[in-house]
């Protein structure tokens, strides 16, 4: 069982609010958190996510869910951005944090990234938190800082270690974030005969929501929506390591 991060010790109500605010705004000691969560991060088999593109040097992805070796699917449904370390601390450069949406900059052109922790960045809101009124029942600022929740911290750690940049990386339009349009699933097989078995036995059903292309031992499936992709992903149980091995699948990637 993973060891829970050490919570802050509050000496008074006012001190509690100040320490929580520090945890959300200036604390950058996340290396220790990822060490504590290392086992949970390494148990992840697949993360179902889509890289949306880049905005102001920050890469944006949408994470739908992840699967573990125990075949446990964890729904996430959360935007993440990769920090440049310029807004708060250079020690955060390269770390992935959850975000909400883009917000217009006050008295300036352009947009800023809405960060998940923004909802707590007022003394009034933090006072309610100290009294047990959380915006999400699993929020734990003391333990997980700006990730707020354990599962989001696990995803942040996985993205830090294993996110792979796609061949092309477009620009995100902050006014229009398209989550439901075109998601690509690439399946890498060990042998050509494994690919042929998978194609003819598993997905050859003339589905109008997916287009398939094959290059050697790699199959590239382009779906019209992520819902169609998730349906196929569930149908073939790609989160099951045993099933993947039997099908001769070496690796699965999503874009």
N, C-alpha and C positions, 0 to 999 in steps of 0.2 A: 504494500500500500504506500502511495506517495506521501511523503512528509509534507504537512501543511506549512506554508510560509509563516514565519513568526509575526504575529500581530503587534501593532503598536500598543504601548502601555499608556493609557490616558491618566494624567494626574489631576485634571480638573476639566470642567465642561469647556471653558474657553480654550484651554490648551488642546483639548481634543479637536476642536474645529481648526485651530492653527496647524496642527500636525497633519490632519487630513488634507488641508489645502496645500501644504508643503509636499505631501505625497503625490498630489495630482499635478503640481506645477513645476517643482524644481528637483524632485527626486529623480535621479537617473541611474540608480543602482539596480538594474534589471538583470545583470549577469548572474547574480546569485539566485534570482527567481528562476531563471532558465535551468540552472544547475539542479534546483529542487524539482523542477518539472521535467527533467531530462527523460526519465523513464516513460512518462506519459507521452512525451513528444515522439520518442522512438517506437512506441507501440502503434503509431499511426501507419496504416497501410497506404491509403489514398486520401488525398484532399481534393474534393470536387470544387474547383474554383475557376474563375474566368479573369484573365488579365485585361482590364478595360483600357489601359493606356497610361499616359503621363500628363501631368499638369504641374507647371512651375517646378520641374525637377523631381516631383514626387510621383512614384508609380502607384497606380490605384488598381486593386483587385477586389473582386467580389467572391466571398467564400460561401458556398452553399451548405457544405457538410464535410465531415471526415469520417473515415472508417478505421477501426482498430483491428489488430490481429485476432481479437475475440469476436469479430464480426459484429461489433456494436457500432451502429451509425449514430453520429452526434450531429444534429442539425445546428447550423451556425447562422446562415442568412445575414451576413454582416459585411459591410465594406471595410477594407483595410488600406492604409497608405504606408509607403516606405518613407521614413523620416530622413530629411537632409541634415538634421542637426543644427539648422540655422535659426530656428525660431526660439528654442529654449536652451539647448545644450548640445555641444558637439559630440558628447558621449552617446547621444541618441542616434547618431548618423547610421543609417542602414537598418535600424530596427523598424518593425512593422507594428502599427497601432490601429485600433478600430476607429472608424470615423462614421459620421452620420451623413451629411451632405455638404455641398459647397454653399457658402454664405457670402453675400456681397460685402466687399470691404467698405467700412465706413469712411466717408470723405476721401475715397480713392477709387480708381478704376480697377476692375478685376474682382477676383473672388478669393476667399480663404477657405481652407479645409475645415469643415465642422468636425470637431473632435468629440468622441463619445463622452469624455469626462466633462465637457463644457456644461452639461446640465447640472453638475454638482458645484460649479465654481462660484457659489455665492454663500455668504455666511448663513443666510436663512435656510438654504437648501441643505447645507452641511449640518446645521443644528437639527433639522428634521432627521437626517441620517443617523446622527448620534442617538436620537430618541427611537430609532428603529424603523423610521419611515423611508424605505428604500424605493428607488425608481424601478428596480428589478429585484425580485426576491433573492437572487444569487449574488447581488452586488456585495463586494468585500474590498473596499478601498484600502484598508490596512494591509491586507495580504497581497493584493494584485495591482495596486496603484492605478494608473490610467487605463489598464486593461479592464478594470472593474470586476471581471468574473474569471474564474479558473479556465473555462473552456476557451475563452478568447485569448488568454495568456498562452495556452497550449498552442493555439493556431499561430499566434505571433512568433513563438519559438520555432515552430515548424517552417514557417515562411522564411525566417532568418537563415535556417540551415539548408533548406531544400527548394525554395522557389527558383524556377528556371525562367530566364528571360526568353520570350518567343523570338522567332526570327525577325519579325517586324513589330514595332511598337508605335502605335499611333498616339495622337493627342486626344485627351479627354475634353469634351465640351462640358464645362461645369453647369451649363443651363439644361443640358439634355444628357443624362447618363442612361445609356441603353443596356439594360441587364438581360432582356429577353430576346435579343436578336443575335443569331448565329453564334453557336458555341461549337468548338472543334474538339473531338476526342481522337487521340492517336494511340493505337495499340501496336506494340512491338512484339513480334513473335520470334520464337527460337528457330523455327524452320518453316519453309514455305508450305509444307503439308499441314502444319498446325493452322496457318492462316486460312488455307483452303477449307479445312474442316469447320473452323469458326464461321467463315463467311456463308458457306452453303447450308450448314445445319442450324445456325443460331439466329442470323439476322436477315436471311434472304426472303423477305416477305413483302417486297415492293412498297415499303413505307414512304409516303410522299414527304414526310418531315425530315428525311435524312438522305444525304448523298454520300456515296462511298467511292473512295479511290484507293488504289493499291500500288505500292512501289516496293518491289522485292518482298521483304518480310514485314513491311509496315503497312498498316491499314489506317487510313485517315477518314473519319466520319464527320461530316458537317451537318449539324442539326439546325433547324429553323428557330428553335427556342430551347432554353435550358430545360424546360419541362419535358420535352420530347427526349432529350439526352438522358435525363434522370430516369425516365421510364425504361429506356433500354439498359441503363446502368443497373437498375434494380432487377430487371428481367434476367440478365446474364450473371448476376451475383458477382460482379467484379471486385467486390470488397473481400471476397472469400479467397484467401491465399491458396487453399487446396484446389478450388475450382480453377483459378488462374493457372496453376501448375498443370492440371489435367488438360487444359486447353492449349498449353504450350505458350502462354503469354509471358513475356519477359518484363514488360513495363507498360504502364498506362499513364497517359498525360492528357490534361485538359487545357484548353485555351479559350 
